[in-house]
Amino acid sequence: MSSTGPRRKRWSLRRRLALWTALLLACVSVAKSVLVFHSLEALLLERLDRELLHELEEWRQLYRDAGIALLREELESEALEYGADQVVLRFFDARGELVLEGGLADPDDATLAPPTGLAPAMHHFETRSSGPGRPDVRLLSYRDPAGFAFEFGHSLADHRALTTRIVWLFVLSAGILSFFGALGVSLLCRNALLGLESITRAVRRTGEGDLGPLAPEDVPSSEIQELAHAFQRMQSKLQSMIAELRDMSINVAHDLRGPLTAIRCAAESALTSKGSDELRREALEVTIEQCDRLVGIVDTLLEIAEAEACGVAGAAEVVDLSALLRGAAEIFEPVAQDAGLRIELELPDAPSCVRGVESKLQRVFANLVENSIKFTPAGGRIAIRLEEHGERVRVEIADTGVGIPESALPFVFDRFYKADPSRHSPGNGLGLSYVASIVKAHGGEVAVRSEIHRGTTFAVVLPRARSI
């Protein structure tokens, strides 16, 4: 038997977005700080190099004008002005001997030799350490054409302090930016996702069987509002499906109870009867008749479900509706005459073709004609018309029967629906539902219009196909 530990609770979307925003802003700020630091470092060094070159010219001019004595006075003046720990000067004569040094120059420095590798009138910049615990120095080395050499530099302590302060300023700003960025994203997400909490609660209620309403107007985000409206539509569809399923269950039970009761009564009569074999034969005939009725109901339900789920594309063929309607009229002509009705045909001479399953289309129009015969009093008429409109074929079956109440028209294609609430009229209420599902599976539409005591017209529109 395996066991798993407690499931770790995941962070909410709002917290994760806030965290990732803070991390992103922090990374961007750090990258920006590094870029600014290096750019500022290069800019300050470039500026210091220009100052060193300018001072070098002054030192050279002083040496040419007054010699080493004036250089020494100028060094002391520089040390007083900038501080002895801020400047460094070394002067080598033409023989390479150290003549003058001061400021940050370390007497124990092993690099007291004059600069080498420099051509006359050339200079060289470098950043050199001035010893443990002492700041680095930006040093300018120069060899004069006359043979003497200079090493002159400034401490980088002030530059390092400035760049350090700027770096800390960027670090502080990065922290502040990350904090307020995360806070802003959290607030925005809270407002944007506020409606999701309502939708989540509604989904949970739906899972528990409660299809209570959801108020999309309370949701601030238009996108979440659209989701809420879609969820509302789904709830309405579920409610209608549940209501339809409930009604269908009641109707199925009602329609199955009649045949089952008749079968039981016939079987009980045959079992208890002491009469002749003729009575038992009649009981068996009733049983078979009612079983056929039950099978018909089940088969019709299965065909409706199959048409709604799979359509008819795989078994479709080109069908001539003109010929099909003439055949239906011939079949029902004797029945109509017995009922005192006449059937009128308004069909084109040329074939009018659609693509579909001929047997299913035959049953569609047979159901409609049979329905008209059933509800049309003697002396009435039934008209079967076919017209072509562009890429569509329209078939109308109109009668002069009793009509359908206006309140019942939206429901006539529902399963087991009967306009007669007492359900005493013949039929099981599946004929028109079968018509609607098969026509829809053929890519068509079916509609009905009716007036009480003036008649009913069913219109079937199907996509036109090439002639046979």
Rosetta blueprint (number, residue, H / E / L):
1 M L
2 S L
3 S L
4 T L
5 G L
6 P L
7 R L
8 R L
9 K L
10 R L
11 W L
12 S L
13 L H
14 R H
15 R H
16 R H
17 L H
18 A H
19 L H
20 W H
21 T H
22 A H
23 L H
24 L H
25 L H
26 A H
27 C H
28 V H
29 S H
30 V H
31 A H
32 K H
33 S H
34 V H
35 L H
36 V H
37 F H
38 H H
39 S H
40 L H
41 E H
42 A H
43 L H
44 L H
45 L H
46 E H
47 R H
48 L H
49 D H
50 R H
51 E H
52 L H
53 L H
54 H H
55 E H
56 L H
57 E H
58 E H
59 W H
60 R H
61 Q H
62 L H
63 Y H
64 R H
65 D H
66 A H
67 G L
68 I H
69 A H
70 L H
71 L H
72 R H
73 E H
74 E H
75 L H
76 E H
77 S H
78 E H
79 A H
80 L H
81 E H
82 Y H
83 G L
84 A L
85 D L
86 Q L
87 V E
88 V E
89 L E
90 R E
91 F E
92 F E
93 D L
94 A L
95 R L
96 G L
97 E L
98 L E
99 V E
100 L E
101 E E
102 G E
103 G E
104 L L
105 A L
106 D L
107 P L
108 D L
109 D L
110 A L
111 T L
112 L L
113 A L
114 P L
115 P L
116 T L
117 G L
118 L L
119 A L
120 P L
121 A L
122 M E
123 H E
124 H E
125 F E
126 E E
127 T E
128 R E
129 S L
130 S L
131 G L
132 P L
133 G L
134 R L
135 P L
136 D L
137 V E
138 R E
139 L E
140 L E
141 S E
142 Y E
143 R E
144 D L
145 P L
146 A L
147 G L
148 F L
149 A E
150 F E
151 E E
152 F E
153 G E
154 H E
155 S E
156 L L
157 A H
158 D H
159 H H
160 R H
161 A H
162 L H
163 T H
164 T H
165 R H
166 I H
167 V H
168 W H
169 L H
170 F H
171 V H
172 L H
173 S H
174 A H
175 G H
176 I H
177 L H
178 S H
179 F H
180 F H
181 G H
182 A H
183 L H
184 G H
185 V H
186 S H
187 L H
188 L H
189 C H
190 R H
191 N H
192 A H
193 L L
194 L H
195 G H
196 L H
197 E H
198 S H
199 I H
200 T H
201 R H
202 A H
203 V H
204 R H
205 R H
206 T H
207 G H
208 E L
209 G L
210 D L
211 L L
212 G L
213 P L
214 L L
215 A L
216 P H
217 E H
218 D H
219 V L
220 P L
221 S L
222 S H
223 E H
224 I H
225 Q H
226 E H
227 L H
228 A H
229 H H
230 A H
231 F H
232 Q H
233 R H
234 M H
235 Q H
236 S H
237 K H
238 L H
239 Q H
240 S H
241 M H
242 I H
243 A H
244 E H
245 L H
246 R H
247 D H
248 M H
249 S H
250 I H
251 N H
252 V H
253 A H
254 H H
255 D H
256 L H
257 R H
258 G H
259 P H
260 L H
261 T H
262 A H
263 I H
264 R H
265 C H
266 A H
267 A H
268 E H
269 S H
270 A H
271 L H
272 T H
273 S L
274 K L
275 G L
276 S L
277 D H
278 E H
279 L H
280 R H
281 R H
282 E H
283 A H
284 L H
285 E H
286 V H
287 T H
288 I H
289 E H
290 Q H
291 C H
292 D H
293 R H
294 L H
295 V H
296 G H
297 I H
298 V H
299 D H
300 T H
301 L H
302 L H
303 E H
304 I H
305 A H
306 E H
307 A H
308 E H
309 A H
310 C H
311 G L
312 V L
313 A H
314 G H
315 A H
316 A L
317 E E
318 V E
319 V E
320 D E
321 L H
322 S H
323 A H
324 L H
325 L H
326 R H
327 G H
328 A H
329 A H
330 E H
331 I H
332 F H
333 E H
334 P H
335 V H
336 A H
337 Q H
338 D H
339 A L
340 G L
341 L L
342 R E
343 I E
344 E E
345 L E
346 E E
347 L L
348 P L
349 D L
350 A L
351 P L
352 S L
353 C E
354 V E
355 R E
356 G E
357 V L
358 E H
359 S H
360 K H
361 L H
362 Q H
363 R H
364 V H
365 F H
366 A H
367 N H
368 L H
369 V H
370 E H
371 N H
372 S H
373 I H
374 K H
375 F L
376 T L
377 P L
378 A L
379 G L
380 G L
381 R E
382 I E
383 A E
384 I E
385 R E
386 L E
387 E E
388 E E
389 H E
390 G L
391 E L
392 R E
393 V E
394 R E
395 V E
396 E E
397 I E
398 A E
399 D E
400 T L
401 G L
402 V L
403 G L
404 I L
405 P L
406 E H
407 S H
408 A H
409 L H
410 P H
411 F H
412 V L
413 F L
414 D L
415 R L
416 F L
417 Y L
418 K L
419 A L
420 D L
421 P L
422 S L
423 R L
424 H L
425 S L
426 P L
427 G L
428 N L
429 G L
430 L L
431 G H
432 L H
433 S H
434 Y H
435 V H
436 A H
437 S H
438 I H
439 V H
440 K H
441 A H
442 H L
443 G L
444 G L
445 E E
446 V E
447 A E
448 V E
449 R E
450 S E
451 E E
452 I L
453 H L
454 R L
455 G E
456 T E
457 T E
458 F E
459 A E
460 V E
461 V E
462 L E
463 P E
464 R E
465 A L
466 R L
467 S L
468 I L
